[in-house]
Amino acid sequence: MLKKKNLTGLLSAATMTLLAGCGSTPLPPDTGCGVPGGFCAPATPVTSATPVQPTYTPAPQAESGVRTMPVEAPPNADGSMPSASALPASANVRIALLLPLESQALAQPAEAVRAGFMAGHERDRAGITVNLVPTGDSSQAALDAYRRAADANDIVVGPLARPAVAALATSGMVNKPTVALNHPQVGGVLPKQLLVIGLSLEDEARQVADWANGEQPAGNALIVTGRATWQQRLSGAFSARWSELGRQQTTVELPIMDGYVDGNALAELRARLQSETPQLMYAALDAGQLRQVRSSLGTSLPTYATATANPGRDAATVPQELAGVRILDLPWTVQPDHPAVGQYPRSGLAGEGLDMQRLYALGIDAYRVARELAARPTGTFELDGVTGRLSVDMSRPTPAFRRIETGAVVRDGASAAVDGRVFDAAPGPLLGQ
């Protein structure tokens, strides 16, 4: 079935919490920046900031096994997949991949991104050389590595940790096309050549609001959330977009301890709904919490959620209480049979969960975006990526980016994309506009 949590939410509380920015399974408690999947480095660096010279990393051999794909990029008439923008025959573009691989806290997510990036390179490597630039935890280490990477390469991809991206965005150092893998959350205008493509909890919530509005044109929305920062971000973004659409809503914050929703609070909510019947429910919860809520309230109320509530595609473990829930997630996790990305192998990372899969997918799309920038550094382009439908506009004073993810429904022990459609959180500016 469904599985996820955005770029898009993720790992352990000691390191970070998507997928998304990222999302994934109920993200662990907030870490440092209070953002699940926010890739917040520890307050005290756990690795050395010793400079590391960029080194060439050969692309790994493509693995056999399960392959996946994303939205709406039909194959050519002969059955082949559309090719990427052509680079000049004489091209020799150098792309630096800047990741915190030397960090004890962030090495695992960094490795997932690296593996995805090199999988993308393996498929379209002509004219591209990838130089891996490992860093530690500290933002200063990332800035030092960025300076060396920008001097020796044409394009830089990274950093990954949110504090490092924020430090770069305000450093005045960005003088080459740079693809940041997280959202800096800084005030003011971003540098002209800094393109931010990190997964976003807020973008997911806004897209879910548009989806729900299209399917449920009348009635109030019940927004059910918890007190964790990532839940407040999701519910706040959905609420704001729902209001923009002219819709009514009621927000209920449930006490949650160690992943369990308070039973008394659920009983009170159940009694309340007997006299106040909403048209739909938006759940800023993880899969386990949502299961508890629907077990108490029943499963008849149309329910929408983001990737945090994705229980995965294993029919043996997906609870019946989640059947019928509409979830927005990356094509990589909810459209595994779509032909648009069948050429990319699954990562094969040891012990990977949905969060690692999303980071791997982010790595694939990061390579594809960087490759397009090599061909069209000041132009506009769209990609049907494994993380969604991507739109990039480098002609603006500040680069603009939008990702549209895929809607899916949990049913019969599996997830199915909703008529292959995606839902755009429009109107509203592209990120960076």
Summary of the structure (lengths in Angstrom):
residues: 433
radius of gyration: 20.8
end to end distance: 35.8
largest distance: 70.6
contacts: 1751
relative contact order: 0.19
helix: 29%
strand: 21%
